[in-house]
């Protein structure tokens, strides 16, 4: 979990980190009923004016991912979340 200086929290996988930027992969789940066309892994879709990539399609749901970039100066803390 990444906590920003403004108090916002982002949960995701840090893909790359250097002295200036963090590249974070954020995962979202959406009900399959939101989509009217055939879905394939790797397709890019727009949801709430944001572009996501389809990671997986399972019964009743779609796993979506998005890469975001965060400037290190805006990061207050990075905390590891233990698996359940």
C-alpha positions as CSV (number, residue, x, y, z in Angstrom):
1,X,0.0,0.0,0.0
2,X,1.3,3.4,-0.9
3,X,0.2,6.4,1.2
4,X,0.5,9.8,-0.5
5,X,1.3,13.1,1.2
6,X,-2.3,14.2,0.7
7,X,-3.6,11.2,2.7
8,X,-4.7,9.2,-0.3
9,X,-3.9,5.5,-0.3
10,X,-3.2,3.3,-3.3
11,X,-3.1,-0.5,-3.2
12,X,-1.1,-2.1,-6.0
13,X,2.0,-3.9,-7.0
14,X,5.1,-1.7,-7.4
15,X,6.5,-2.7,-10.9
16,X,9.4,-0.3,-11.0
17,X,10.9,2.2,-8.5
18,X,13.7,4.7,-9.0
19,X,14.7,7.9,-7.2
20,X,12.0,10.0,-9.0
21,X,9.1,7.8,-9.9
22,X,7.1,4.7,-8.8
23,X,5.3,2.6,-11.5
24,X,2.4,0.8,-9.8
25,X,0.1,-1.8,-11.2
26,X,-3.4,-1.4,-9.8
27,X,-6.0,-4.2,-10.1
28,X,-9.8,-3.7,-10.2
29,X,-12.6,-6.2,-10.5
30,X,-15.7,-5.5,-12.5
31,X,-18.9,-7.5,-13.0
32,X,-19.0,-9.1,-16.5
33,X,-22.5,-7.6,-17.0
34,X,-20.9,-4.2,-17.6
35,X,-19.5,-5.4,-20.9
36,X,-21.6,-6.1,-24.0
37,X,-18.9,-7.5,-26.3
38,X,-16.7,-10.6,-26.3
39,X,-13.7,-10.0,-24.0
40,X,-10.2,-11.2,-24.5
41,X,-7.2,-11.1,-22.2
42,X,-5.0,-8.2,-23.2
43,X,-7.8,-6.1,-24.6
44,X,-7.9,-2.4,-23.6
45,X,-11.2,-1.0,-22.4
46,X,-12.5,2.3,-21.0
47,X,-14.3,2.3,-17.7
48,X,-15.3,5.5,-16.0
49,X,-13.1,7.5,-18.4
50,X,-10.0,5.5,-17.5
51,X,-8.3,2.9,-19.6
52,X,-7.7,-0.6,-18.2
53,X,-6.2,-3.8,-19.6
54,X,-8.1,-7.1,-19.2
55,X,-6.0,-9.4,-17.1
56,X,-8.4,-12.3,-16.7
57,X,-12.1,-13.2,-17.4
58,X,-13.7,-15.5,-14.9
59,X,-17.3,-16.6,-14.4
60,X,-19.2,-13.5,-13.4
61,X,-16.3,-11.1,-13.3
62,X,-13.4,-9.4,-15.1
63,X,-10.0,-8.6,-13.6
64,X,-8.7,-5.3,-14.9
65,X,-5.3,-3.7,-14.5
66,X,-3.9,-0.2,-15.0
67,X,-0.4,1.2,-14.7
68,X,-0.1,4.5,-12.8
69,X,3.0,6.7,-12.2
70,X,3.6,8.5,-8.9
71,X,6.3,11.0,-8.2
72,X,8.4,9.9,-5.2
73,X,8.1,13.4,-3.7
74,X,4.4,12.8,-3.3
75,X,4.8,9.5,-1.4
76,X,4.6,9.6,2.4
77,X,5.0,5.9,3.1
78,X,5.1,2.4,1.4
79,X,3.8,-0.4,3.4
80,X,3.9,-4.1,2.6
81,X,0.5,-5.9,2.8
82,X,0.8,-9.5,4.0
83,X,-1.0,-12.2,2.0
84,X,-4.1,-13.7,3.7
